[in-house]
Amino acid sequence: MTFRPLFFAAFALAAACVSPASPNLALQETVSLSVSLTQHEDGVDIAEAAASLDEKVAAAPNDPYVLKVAATARTGLANAAQDRALRVKLRQEALAQYDRAIANTRPDARPRAVMMNGQQNEITLSDLSDLRAALFATIQTDRG
């Protein structure tokens, strides 16, 4: 019976580590998906990849870091889309995610560390406005 408290402590620790509410876990999962999409972009099912990004965003709908990474990945999917309507839809969705990221960014937002290809990198929010502006210009060009 002495193992019972140890078992419950281990269970609680494991549950805390995989909690979907963890902002770092949601960000890391989104980054990992984004990296995978970039590495395999030729063989990616765009609709399936967009649905996977939607799931990652749903896990942290107001996290500006997750929104930024998802929007950037979605922009990459749009660039790979052959169908014009799908390309426009993906870009509009990415623009909306950039807008939500900007709206949820605090002035004192610090970079957050993630692992990319086995190396630690930082995700910053300082370039959100530039990314949004570039995507907006692309959308305007698509319409013209």
PyMOL commands that set and color helices and strands:
alter all, ss='L'
color gray80, all
select helices_A, chain A and resi 3-17+23-39+41-43+46-59+64-80+84-103+128-143
alter helices_A, ss='H'
color red, helices_A
select strands_A, chain A and resi 112-116+119-123
alter strands_A, ss='S'
color yellow, strands_A
deselect
rebuild
show_as cartoon
